[in-house]
Amino acid sequence: MGKKFNFFKEAVKNYKTSGTVVPSSRYLANKMLEDLDFDTAEVIVELGPGNGAITHHILKKIQPNTVLICFEINDAFYKELKKIKHPQLIVLKASAENIKGEIEKLGYSKTDYIVSSLPLTIIPKEISHSILVKSYNFLEPKGLFIQYQYSLTYYKKLKEVFGDNINLSFEPLNFPPAFIYKCVKK
């Protein structure tokens, strides 16, 4: 009983910062990444990569001149991500709220794509709104912000930042099934 209880306890702790106890499926990763132009991308940012399920898919596709910068605040996930040995991967133990300052410290001024697995619905509203606005501001013109959620509750909040420049899709082959928001900076 002890091992099962410890597993459950760890899953609940991770849920508080990840919003799920199950990693994203390859189907969700593929759908989220299908509109990224990996040939031209210079900087890709991943917010809330968790255990790296989507990170690994990005790393398989990036070109030699691309950098992937991940923001993760959960200690266990951060340690897991640091185990990934890839020369183009930078893992930061920092909040997505600090996107601009953290990336500028690395010598970059904008990003082409932001791929987000942040559990926006469990993050306090002021913080999630701040993250969305700062992400929007840090995107290149025509840059793409991609977010998945398990419900449509955040559509209105994304519209407040991205206007009508949102394409919504659905991935049923994920557990749980997920909605994917693809938001373009105009």
Backbone bond lengths (Angstrom), bond angles and torsions (degrees), N, CA, C in turn:
res aa  C-N    CA-C-N  psi(-1)  N-CA   C-N-CA  omega(-1)  CA-C   N-CA-C  phi
1 M - - - 1.452 - - 1.522 110.84 -
2 G 1.316 118.41 -31.41 1.458 122.03 -177.48 1.517 113.01 -60.15
3 K 1.347 118.25 -45.53 1.471 121.53 -179.10 1.524 110.97 -65.16
4 K 1.316 116.22 -42.67 1.464 119.60 179.31 1.525 110.68 -62.96
5 F 1.326 116.21 -42.63 1.457 120.26 179.59 1.525 110.45 -63.86
6 N 1.333 117.72 -43.61 1.470 120.97 178.94 1.521 111.36 -62.81
7 F 1.337 117.38 -39.59 1.465 120.83 177.23 1.524 109.69 -61.42
8 F 1.344 116.04 -46.55 1.462 120.64 -179.64 1.521 110.47 -63.10
9 K 1.325 116.84 -44.55 1.460 121.58 179.58 1.533 110.78 -59.41
10 E 1.330 117.56 -43.51 1.469 122.09 178.71 1.530 110.50 -66.60
11 A 1.335 117.22 -40.04 1.463 120.90 178.57 1.522 111.15 -62.29
12 V 1.329 116.93 -42.62 1.467 120.73 178.78 1.525 109.70 -64.83
13 K 1.328 117.96 -42.68 1.469 121.66 178.88 1.534 110.41 -60.80
14 N 1.327 117.14 -44.11 1.466 120.79 179.26 1.517 111.75 -68.15
15 Y 1.349 117.51 -32.61 1.452 120.28 178.58 1.531 111.11 -60.19
16 K 1.324 116.18 -34.97 1.461 120.34 -177.37 1.521 112.52 -61.75
17 T 1.328 118.40 -26.41 1.467 120.38 178.05 1.523 112.59 -115.07
18 S 1.332 118.25 -8.73 1.461 118.69 -179.39 1.521 113.08 -114.14
19 G 1.322 118.04 -25.72 1.460 120.28 178.71 1.516 113.39 84.04
20 T 1.340 118.46 0.26 1.451 121.33 178.86 1.519 108.86 -155.62
21 V 1.332 115.90 160.23 1.460 119.80 175.33 1.522 111.10 -110.11
22 V 1.336 116.90 1.43 1.451 122.47 -178.29 1.528 109.31 -119.87
23 P 1.348 118.88 131.65 1.469 120.35 178.24 1.536 111.88 -63.17
24 S 1.317 115.65 155.97 1.468 121.40 177.42 1.527 110.10 -64.38
25 S 1.330 116.07 145.53 1.464 120.95 179.56 1.521 111.23 -81.13
26 R 1.310 115.89 163.63 1.474 120.08 176.51 1.528 110.21 -65.38
27 Y 1.321 117.31 -27.90 1.465 120.87 178.51 1.527 110.32 -66.23
28 L 1.326 115.80 -43.62 1.458 120.19 177.69 1.524 109.76 -65.23
29 A 1.316 117.32 -44.78 1.476 121.12 179.54 1.531 110.06 -58.78
30 N 1.319 117.40 -47.18 1.473 120.77 -179.42 1.516 111.85 -61.52
31 K 1.333 117.12 -42.31 1.459 120.02 -179.83 1.526 110.99 -67.38
32 M 1.332 116.59 -38.18 1.459 119.77 179.85 1.530 111.76 -67.10
33 L 1.312 116.79 -33.34 1.463 120.70 -172.93 1.523 114.10 -97.38
34 E 1.329 118.64 -2.77 1.463 120.99 -173.17 1.527 114.49 -62.72
35 D 1.323 118.86 -24.94 1.466 121.07 -178.55 1.524 113.99 -97.92
36 L 1.320 117.38 3.02 1.463 119.64 177.82 1.525 109.50 -80.19
37 D 1.319 116.18 132.55 1.463 120.72 175.63 1.527 106.82 -91.99
38 F 1.309 116.13 92.49 1.459 121.17 -176.21 1.523 112.52 -67.97
39 D 1.339 117.82 -19.65 1.465 120.50 178.82 1.523 112.74 -71.91
40 T 1.332 117.11 -29.20 1.465 119.79 -176.06 1.531 114.07 -110.34
41 A 1.311 117.37 -13.42 1.474 120.75 -176.67 1.525 110.79 -64.30
42 E 1.326 115.37 131.70 1.464 120.55 175.64 1.525 111.18 -103.22
43 V 1.343 116.04 -40.78 1.463 121.24 -179.52 1.529 108.23 -130.98
44 I 1.332 115.02 124.71 1.461 121.72 173.00 1.519 106.11 -119.86
45 V 1.320 115.75 132.52 1.463 121.45 179.08 1.528 107.64 -112.64
46 E 1.326 115.07 136.24 1.461 119.78 174.67 1.524 108.07 -119.14
47 L 1.316 115.49 124.95 1.463 121.98 179.98 1.522 109.00 -103.23
48 G 1.317 116.34 125.70 1.459 120.60 178.78 1.512 113.66 64.47
49 P 1.334 118.26 54.06 1.470 120.45 -176.61 1.520 114.86 -69.59
50 G 1.335 117.62 -10.95 1.463 119.19 178.79 1.514 111.42 61.53
51 N 1.331 116.06 -128.69 1.456 120.11 -177.63 1.530 113.03 -83.95
52 G 1.331 117.40 1.31 1.463 120.62 176.54 1.516 115.34 94.61
53 A 1.319 118.24 14.50 1.467 120.49 -178.56 1.536 111.22 -57.01
54 I 1.324 117.96 -46.08 1.466 121.25 179.49 1.527 110.14 -81.49
55 T 1.317 116.99 -32.36 1.464 122.24 178.40 1.521 110.56 -53.68
56 H 1.317 117.01 -46.65 1.470 121.31 -179.14 1.527 111.25 -60.45
57 H 1.329 117.29 -38.79 1.471 120.86 178.40 1.528 110.76 -65.56
58 I 1.320 116.60 -40.39 1.467 120.21 178.29 1.525 110.10 -64.34
59 L 1.325 116.65 -45.89 1.469 120.70 -177.47 1.527 112.73 -62.76
60 K 1.329 117.09 -29.09 1.470 120.78 177.16 1.525 111.61 -69.62
61 K 1.337 116.93 -24.44 1.463 120.81 -172.09 1.528 114.48 -105.80
62 I 1.340 118.54 -18.18 1.465 118.63 -173.94 1.524 111.73 -70.00
63 Q 1.320 114.11 153.18 1.459 122.32 178.57 1.537 109.23 -89.09
64 P 1.328 117.04 164.65 1.473 120.53 -177.25 1.536 114.76 -58.87
65 N 1.331 117.78 -23.97 1.470 120.35 -178.46 1.532 113.45 -93.80
66 T 1.343 117.47 9.57 1.458 122.36 -176.60 1.522 110.50 -104.84
67 V 1.324 115.92 143.18 1.458 121.26 173.90 1.528 108.27 -116.42
68 L 1.336 116.30 141.26 1.459 122.72 175.00 1.522 107.29 -112.69
69 I 1.331 115.93 120.67 1.463 122.29 -178.71 1.526 108.22 -113.49
70 C 1.335 116.09 118.59 1.463 121.49 -177.48 1.518 111.17 -108.36
71 F 1.334 115.86 136.42 1.460 123.82 176.17 1.520 108.38 -108.70
72 E 1.322 117.50 117.59 1.467 121.25 179.72 1.527 109.58 -140.37
73 I 1.343 117.21 128.12 1.469 120.42 -179.57 1.527 113.34 -103.10
74 N 1.324 117.65 -16.17 1.458 121.70 179.83 1.534 108.97 -75.34
75 D 1.331 117.36 122.47 1.467 121.82 -176.35 1.524 113.57 -55.65
76 A 1.325 116.83 -48.31 1.472 120.57 -177.80 1.530 110.86 -62.27
77 F 1.336 117.37 -44.66 1.462 120.23 179.41 1.520 111.37 -67.40
78 Y 1.326 116.80 -40.24 1.472 121.01 178.23 1.532 110.00 -57.49
79 K 1.327 116.66 -46.79 1.473 120.65 179.65 1.527 111.10 -62.44
80 E 1.326 116.76 -39.61 1.468 120.95 177.83 1.524 110.96 -62.84
81 L 1.326 116.04 -45.92 1.461 120.96 -179.46 1.525 111.74 -63.50
82 K 1.321 117.48 -36.54 1.465 121.63 -179.68 1.526 111.53 -65.15
83 K 1.333 117.35 -19.97 1.472 121.39 178.11 1.529 111.80 -75.03
84 I 1.330 117.07 -17.65 1.464 120.75 179.89 1.523 107.80 -73.94
85 K 1.291 115.90 117.09 1.472 120.53 -179.10 1.528 108.73 -97.79
86 H 1.304 115.28 100.99 1.465 121.46 178.50 1.520 107.02 -147.18
87 P 1.339 117.59 127.81 1.469 120.03 -173.75 1.526 115.11 -65.52
88 Q 1.328 117.99 -17.77 1.458 120.67 -177.46 1.529 113.00 -100.84
89 L 1.331 116.60 4.12 1.454 122.16 -178.26 1.525 110.37 -99.58
90 I 1.328 115.43 128.39 1.461 122.25 173.48 1.524 106.65 -121.42
91 V 1.335 116.08 120.88 1.458 121.21 -179.81 1.525 107.98 -108.99
92 L 1.331 116.19 122.73 1.459 122.22 -179.69 1.524 109.93 -111.46
93 K 1.312 116.26 133.96 1.469 120.06 172.74 1.522 105.38 -91.86
94 A 1.330 114.46 79.21 1.462 121.48 -174.26 1.521 109.09 -149.85
95 S 1.317 114.78 153.51 1.455 121.06 178.00 1.524 110.45 -74.57
96 A 1.305 115.85 145.44 1.465 121.54 176.17 1.526 111.14 -62.37
97 E 1.309 117.43 -19.00 1.467 121.10 175.99 1.525 111.61 -62.25
98 N 1.320 116.54 -23.32 1.461 121.70 -177.71 1.526 112.71 -100.32
99 I 1.317 117.19 24.72 1.464 121.83 -174.12 1.527 112.44 -52.61
100 K 1.290 117.75 -49.44 1.469 121.26 -175.49 1.526 111.51 -62.04
101 G 1.314 117.12 -54.80 1.459 121.18 -177.01 1.517 113.07 -62.05
102 E 1.338 116.32 -43.14 1.463 120.01 -178.12 1.532 112.06 -66.02
103 I 1.326 116.11 -40.76 1.465 118.63 -178.03 1.522 110.72 -76.59
104 E 1.310 117.26 -34.47 1.472 119.12 176.24 1.531 111.37 -64.44
105 K 1.351 117.40 -33.37 1.471 120.66 175.25 1.530 110.89 -59.35
106 L 1.333 116.11 -28.50 1.465 121.25 -179.49 1.529 111.93 -86.41
107 G 1.338 116.60 -3.77 1.460 120.08 176.69 1.519 115.31 96.22
108 Y 1.325 117.71 13.90 1.469 121.27 179.64 1.527 109.20 -112.64
109 S 1.331 115.96 145.95 1.461 119.35 -177.72 1.528 113.12 -109.89
110 K 1.311 119.03 -16.71 1.468 123.80 -179.21 1.524 108.99 -151.56
111 T 1.321 115.13 167.95 1.458 120.76 175.19 1.522 109.58 -130.16
112 D 1.308 115.57 148.62 1.470 121.44 178.65 1.528 111.29 -80.56
113 Y 1.333 115.04 -38.94 1.463 120.56 -175.16 1.523 110.21 -141.42
114 I 1.326 114.76 143.33 1.457 121.30 170.66 1.525 106.78 -124.42
115 V 1.315 115.88 120.69 1.453 122.72 178.67 1.524 106.05 -108.07
116 S 1.330 116.66 118.26 1.466 120.03 -172.69 1.523 112.41 -120.43
117 S 1.312 113.57 129.49 1.463 121.73 171.90 1.518 110.10 -114.62
118 L 1.324 116.13 18.92 1.457 120.24 -179.65 1.527 111.01 -62.01
119 P 1.320 117.54 137.28 1.467 120.56 176.99 1.535 109.56 -80.74
120 L 1.305 116.86 74.05 1.462 121.94 -171.80 1.525 113.56 -54.86
121 T 1.317 117.00 -32.91 1.459 119.24 -176.49 1.524 113.39 -71.24
122 I 1.339 118.26 -17.97 1.466 118.92 178.64 1.535 112.44 -106.57
123 I 1.323 116.25 -0.43 1.463 121.13 175.46 1.527 106.87 -88.73
124 P 1.324 118.31 138.15 1.478 119.31 177.96 1.536 111.24 -51.11
125 K 1.340 116.20 141.10 1.466 122.48 -173.15 1.520 113.66 -54.32
126 E 1.341 117.17 -42.28 1.476 119.11 -178.12 1.526 110.51 -64.04
127 I 1.331 115.97 -38.75 1.472 120.14 -178.25 1.520 110.17 -71.85
128 S 1.328 117.56 -45.22 1.473 119.20 -179.03 1.529 110.38 -64.06
129 H 1.330 117.39 -39.10 1.468 119.88 177.83 1.535 110.16 -64.30
130 S 1.313 116.71 -42.46 1.463 121.62 178.07 1.527 110.84 -60.27
131 I 1.330 116.68 -42.62 1.471 121.07 178.85 1.526 110.18 -61.85
132 L 1.334 116.89 -44.29 1.470 120.30 -179.17 1.524 111.23 -64.19
133 V 1.321 117.63 -44.98 1.469 121.22 -179.25 1.534 110.31 -64.70
134 K 1.313 116.76 -45.78 1.466 120.16 -179.74 1.525 111.23 -66.03
135 S 1.315 117.38 -35.78 1.463 120.90 176.10 1.524 110.22 -64.55
136 Y 1.325 115.95 -46.36 1.463 120.69 178.22 1.531 110.02 -56.89
137 N 1.316 116.58 -48.08 1.464 120.70 -177.82 1.521 112.64 -64.94
138 F 1.334 117.56 -28.10 1.460 120.12 -177.42 1.529 113.27 -88.00
139 L 1.330 116.91 -9.28 1.465 120.45 177.71 1.528 110.99 -75.55
140 E 1.332 115.45 146.13 1.466 120.77 169.40 1.526 107.77 -63.66
141 P 1.350 118.15 155.58 1.471 118.77 171.41 1.535 108.86 -55.69
142 K 1.304 116.47 136.29 1.468 124.93 -174.99 1.520 112.57 69.03
143 G 1.345 116.23 11.53 1.463 120.56 175.26 1.515 110.33 -68.29
144 L 1.315 115.94 160.74 1.458 121.30 -172.97 1.535 110.46 -119.80
145 F 1.325 115.07 128.52 1.462 123.05 173.59 1.520 106.17 -107.88
146 I 1.334 116.73 121.81 1.464 121.24 -177.72 1.522 108.42 -118.56
147 Q 1.318 115.63 126.40 1.466 122.42 -175.98 1.513 108.78 -134.39
148 Y 1.334 117.15 137.50 1.463 117.45 170.12 1.513 109.43 -113.27
149 Q 1.313 114.71 151.82 1.461 123.14 177.59 1.523 107.06 -146.50
150 Y 1.322 115.84 161.90 1.458 120.05 -179.56 1.523 112.95 -92.67
151 S 1.317 116.77 1.57 1.464 120.79 177.11 1.525 108.33 -148.72
152 L 1.318 115.50 176.42 1.466 120.92 179.46 1.526 112.24 -94.27
153 T 1.303 117.78 9.72 1.467 121.05 -174.23 1.526 113.55 -62.93
154 Y 1.319 118.46 -21.97 1.463 119.08 -176.67 1.528 113.89 -97.60
155 Y 1.315 116.98 1.86 1.468 120.54 -178.77 1.531 111.21 -57.43
156 K 1.333 116.97 -46.82 1.462 121.48 -178.38 1.533 110.85 -62.11
157 K 1.333 117.25 -40.59 1.467 121.26 179.82 1.528 111.18 -65.67
158 L 1.318 117.26 -39.62 1.465 120.67 177.45 1.527 110.84 -67.35
159 K 1.338 116.19 -36.54 1.472 120.40 177.19 1.518 111.92 -62.86
160 E 1.333 117.39 -34.32 1.457 121.18 178.34 1.527 111.41 -60.25
161 V 1.314 116.61 -30.62 1.467 121.41 -177.90 1.521 111.70 -96.65
162 F 1.327 117.57 -44.32 1.474 121.57 -173.23 1.528 113.78 -101.84
163 G 1.318 117.73 -1.90 1.465 120.27 -179.11 1.512 111.11 65.26
164 D 1.334 115.36 -140.62 1.469 120.51 -178.62 1.517 112.49 -87.49
165 N 1.318 118.07 9.26 1.463 122.15 -175.74 1.527 111.55 -88.84
166 I 1.344 115.43 47.96 1.463 121.38 -177.88 1.521 109.15 -124.78
167 N 1.330 114.71 128.73 1.458 121.60 173.97 1.520 106.88 -108.77
168 L 1.318 116.74 126.01 1.453 122.07 -176.55 1.526 109.94 -108.13
169 S 1.335 116.08 132.42 1.465 120.47 174.20 1.524 108.76 -135.11
170 F 1.327 115.79 176.76 1.456 121.28 -174.69 1.520 109.19 -137.09
171 E 1.327 116.98 137.50 1.472 121.02 176.27 1.525 109.00 -119.10
172 P 1.360 116.27 102.48 1.460 119.76 -178.76 1.529 113.41 -75.74
173 L 1.334 117.51 -18.63 1.460 120.61 -176.51 1.527 112.42 -91.97
174 N 1.292 115.51 36.07 1.455 122.80 173.04 1.516 105.94 -123.94
175 F 1.324 117.04 152.71 1.455 118.77 176.03 1.514 109.03 -118.17
176 P 1.329 118.08 116.93 1.466 124.92 -9.99 1.536 111.21 -72.28
177 P 1.346 116.81 162.79 1.467 119.65 176.54 1.530 110.30 -54.51
178 A 1.327 116.34 148.69 1.466 119.39 -172.34 1.521 112.53 -132.01
179 F 1.338 114.43 149.18 1.458 122.53 171.37 1.519 107.81 -94.82
180 I 1.321 116.24 138.58 1.457 121.46 179.23 1.516 108.78 -116.17
181 Y 1.332 115.11 123.21 1.449 122.83 177.49 1.528 108.14 -102.16
182 K 1.318 117.13 122.83 1.455 121.73 175.30 1.523 107.46 -113.24
183 C 1.307 115.68 110.82 1.463 122.25 -171.01 1.530 109.86 -113.92
184 V 1.330 116.05 127.67 1.466 121.01 -177.32 1.538 109.71 -104.63
185 K 1.327 115.08 136.33 1.460 119.40 175.10 1.525 108.64 -82.93
186 K 1.318 116.87 120.90 1.470 121.00 179.66 1.496 109.95 -100.45
